[in-house]
Amino acid sequence: MSISIGDTIPDFKLTDQNGNEFDSTSVKGKSKLVIYFYPKNFTPGCTKEACSFRDNYEDFKSLGATVIGISGDTKESHERFAKKYNLPFILLSDAAGKVKRKFGVKNDLFGLLPGRETYVVGKDGKVLYVFNSMNATRHIKKALEVLKDSE
């Protein structure tokens, strides 16, 4: 079952790129969220997407949003990825795919690749928008538009 607009995001705990436990309840109710699920660190599309989030990070912050990237990569891979591309936001390791399943993120390309989905979440924890596209750069533009419209 997929999470849709108007649904409250599930609570979850995952390890970030620095080895710290991230608990979604620590930001739910305090900040808008942009949670993006992506296939794999260091691949061309995912690198482009992460760098686009980085390049627009101040815009997200000014709109009161916390950016969170989630993939099945390890904490160590996330640490290298964040360091190499100077990523200022949270990267979470969902190696077992539990959070991906909680959100209902589906695989793309005939089920071969992990999905690429972005969730824009209001301060109240309710989903404002869900965007699914393998075109990585479109996620940033849509997320910013939704955040601006929710002001």
NORQUI-V79121 format. One record per residue. N is the residue number from 1. RES is the residue in three letters. SS is DSSP state (A for helix, B for strand, O for the rest). Layout:
N:RES:SS  N:RES:SS
This chain:
1:MET:O  2:SER:O  3:ILE:O  4:SER:O  5:ILE:O  6:GLY:O  7:ASP:O  8:THR:B  9:ILE:O  10:PRO:O  11:ASP:O  12:PHE:O  13:LYS:B  14:LEU:B  15:THR:B  16:ASP:B  17:GLN:O  18:ASN:O  19:GLY:O  20:ASN:O  21:GLU:B  22:PHE:B  23:ASP:B  24:SER:A  25:THR:A  26:SER:A  27:VAL:O  28:LYS:O  29:GLY:O  30:LYS:O  31:SER:O  32:LYS:B  33:LEU:B  34:VAL:B  35:ILE:B  36:TYR:B  37:PHE:B  38:TYR:O  39:PRO:O  40:LYS:O  41:ASN:O  42:PHE:O  43:THR:O  44:PRO:A  45:GLY:A  46:CYS:A  47:THR:A  48:LYS:A  49:GLU:A  50:ALA:A  51:CYS:A  52:SER:A  53:PHE:A  54:ARG:A  55:ASP:A  56:ASN:O  57:TYR:A  58:GLU:A  59:ASP:A  60:PHE:A  61:LYS:A  62:SER:A  63:LEU:O  64:GLY:O  65:ALA:B  66:THR:B  67:VAL:B  68:ILE:B  69:GLY:B  70:ILE:B  71:SER:B  72:GLY:O  73:ASP:O  74:THR:O  75:LYS:A  76:GLU:A  77:SER:A  78:HIS:A  79:GLU:A  80:ARG:A  81:PHE:A  82:ALA:A  83:LYS:A  84:LYS:A  85:TYR:O  86:ASN:O  87:LEU:O  88:PRO:O  89:PHE:O  90:ILE:B  91:LEU:B  92:LEU:B  93:SER:B  94:ASP:O  95:ALA:O  96:ALA:O  97:GLY:O  98:LYS:A  99:VAL:A  100:LYS:A  101:ARG:A  102:LYS:A  103:PHE:A  104:GLY:O  105:VAL:O  106:LYS:O  107:ASN:O  108:ASP:B  109:LEU:O  110:PHE:O  111:GLY:O  112:LEU:O  113:LEU:B  114:PRO:O  115:GLY:O  116:ARG:O  117:GLU:B  118:THR:B  119:TYR:B  120:VAL:B  121:VAL:B  122:GLY:O  123:LYS:O  124:ASP:O  125:GLY:O  126:LYS:B  127:VAL:B  128:LEU:B  129:TYR:B  130:VAL:B  131:PHE:B  132:ASN:B  133:SER:O  134:MET:O  135:ASN:O  136:ALA:A  137:THR:A  138:ARG:A  139:HIS:A  140:ILE:A  141:LYS:A  142:LYS:A  143:ALA:A  144:LEU:A  145:GLU:A  146:VAL:A  147:LEU:A  148:LYS:A  149:ASP:A  150:SER:O  151:GLU:O
